[in-house]
């Protein structure tokens, strides 16, 4: 699974998956690590993790994915 990714992408994907408690979606996080700049991903991750639990409707991982997709469509993906 990891042979197509460089060590930095793997490390970043695992860091994000662990932070979000979303290890089942490691493949998605690997794809994000390859597609987007680390600064963009960490900015979204920090935003999601800074929200109080009462503001999270489904899960932090779902909100993270939503914000990645929303911001990338708006041209704010760091690329």
N, C-alpha and C positions, 0 to 999 in steps of 0.2 A: 504493500500500500504506500510506503514512504519512499520508494526508490525514485520517484519522479520529483521529489522535493529536496531542496537543499536544507542543511541542518538548521539554518536560521529560521526558515519557514516552519519547519517542524517544531522548533522550540516556541516560536510565537503562537502557533496554533494550539499547542498544549497549554501554554500559559493562559490563553483566552478561554479555552474549554474548561480548564480547572477553576478559573476565577468565576465563570458563569455556572459552574457545576453542571456542565453540558458535554461530558465526555462522549456521549453517544453520537454527537454531531461533529466528531473530529474531522471527518472528510470535508464538511462544509467549512470548518475553520481553516483547514489547509488550503482550500480553494481561495478563501478570502486573503490568507497570508500571501499567496502568490499574486493575486489580482490587485490588491490595494497596498498603499504605503503603510508601514507600521505606525506612523504618527496618526494617520486617519483612524486606523482600527483602535488604537489605544485611547484616542480622544472620545470615540463613541463608547468604548468600554468604561472609561472613567465616568462618563455622563450617566450611563446605565447603573453603575455600581453606587453612584452618589445619591440616587433616588431612594426615598424611604419605601419600605415594603408596602405601605398603604397606597402608593402610586403605581405599583406593578399590578397589572390586570391578570396576565397569564403567567409569564415567567420573565426573568431578566434575559434569558437566552432569546426568547421570542421578541422582546423589545429590541435587543441588540441587532438581531437579524432585520427587523423592520427598519430600524434607523440606518443600518448599513445600506439597505436597498433604497430607502428614501433619499439619503444624502448622495448616493452615487448617481441617481437619476437627476439630481439637481446640480451635478457637476462639482460636488464638494468632496470627491473621493481621494483627493491628494495626488491624483495622476494627471 
